[in-house]
Amino acid sequence: MSASGRINFALRAGISAVLGRLEEASVPSIQTCVFEIRIPKSQITKLPSITRNQKPKHPLSVYSLIPVIRLPTTTFSFKVSPVKAENGHASSAPAPDTDSGIVISSRVRLARNVKDYPFPGWLKKADRLKLLETIQPAVSDLSVMRPAKMSVAMEGLGPLEKQLLVEKHLISREHAAKNAGSGLVVNGDETLSVMINEEDHLRLQALRPGFHLQEAWDAADKLDSSLEEKLEFSFSPSLGYLTACPTNVGTGMRASAMLHLPGLVLGEQINQVIKSVNQLGLAVRGLYGEGTEALGNLFQISNQTTLGESEKQILERLTKVVRQLIDLESNARQKLIQEKGRMLADQVGRSYGILLHAYSISSKEALNLLSLLRLAADLGLLTASLKPKVDALLISTQPAHLQHASQKKLGAEERDAFRADLLREKLKGVAEPAMRKLHL
């Protein structure tokens, strides 16, 4: 038997023993139990996949074993999470998503293509225009999209308008580069957007503030179902929805959550956490998606697999990992308070001082400093009512938003000065951080 085989055998035996003890002990008050099995680092080859679903002897009903992201890496952790349903029996369904404050937003995107048409990259200009004329009115006329805030051809938008949409996360950077034959439809409250002839014929996107992946999926699914009544999509019974990029074949779904993780960054744990998340089959990206930097300590966590998993399975797996990241971030913040209070106070104090008194500040510096102000509000060092203002500033201090607000063309230096003026104005009157709470 190989080393990994022995580890798997030992883990299964150990977990079976623990589960047996839990079943013998009638403890209906148990909600969540975490146990760890420590293995010499030299013998670790891969994280084993272990599941157990059996009919138990007590009312907790079903145990689901899921990997828990845990530091240090020499520990494998599993969470036993029985969920009690209304009828007294257990349910394997995940608990409802909750807005922890650490999750900034949730998004679900679906890639779809119209049957019998080549993918956009292979379409001739005349065919792209013809397809746009077919898709755009079909999308705009849907009840979920009315009244549409925007229904346009991309060639009708200027560079500034396109960049504004990118900063709002309503279109991708790739779609901003499109012109003739591509289009966009956005609903009234900017929670739904449809990119036409991006990489695929349609990219349907649902956005929700906070940790509401299920709500985002429900909205995207409703939009998708409504469109399928008007357009016939390319679909294979064996593969699922067909897409231009093979990595999207299957469900065509990318679900993601934007997380604010300053505790893990300041605690120098973020690299290990990202590595662990990647090993679980999820992607970690920056503020504007693939290939972008994690400015403002903001990280996008999304699924990588679209083939071989249902939409429900993708959402459940992502939700479980996001919840674990929320726990890790919360613990990292408490550790900063307990062990690095002075460093935390220094970081928050400098951010407060610069944001309220600077006369020139770059976009990158503003995002990173606003992140620390948001952290201070989460920790009670600043009033919690400051968070919505900070969240708004994270968007309004971006280059295109500043350009739009100034109503004139700004050079880089002028933009940095305008940003600093805006920050001083919006944050005027904010009380100093209550550093006494850190017991320095």
Secondary structure as UniProt FT lines:
FT   HELIX           3..24
FT   TURN            28..29
FT   STRAND          33..38
FT   HELIX           41..43
FT   TURN            59..60
FT   STRAND          65..67
FT   TURN            73..74
FT   STRAND          75..80
FT   TURN            86..87
FT   STRAND          103..112
FT   TURN            115..116
FT   HELIX           120..122
FT   HELIX           125..140
FT   HELIX           143..145
FT   STRAND          150..153
FT   HELIX           154..156
FT   HELIX           159..167
FT   TURN            168..169
FT   HELIX           173..176
FT   TURN            180..181
FT   STRAND          183..186
FT   TURN            188..189
FT   STRAND          192..196
FT   STRAND          202..209
FT   HELIX           213..228
FT   TURN            229..230
FT   STRAND          235..236
FT   TURN            237..239
FT   STRAND          240..241
FT   HELIX           246..248
FT   STRAND          253..260
FT   HELIX           262..266
FT   TURN            267..268
FT   HELIX           270..279
FT   TURN            280..281
FT   STRAND          282..286
FT   TURN            287..288
FT   TURN            290..291
FT   HELIX           295..297
FT   STRAND          298..303
FT   HELIX           311..339
FT   HELIX           341..357
FT   HELIX           363..378
FT   TURN            379..380
FT   HELIX           384..386
FT   HELIX           387..396
FT   HELIX           399..406
FT   HELIX           412..426
FT   TURN            427..429
FT   HELIX           435..438
//
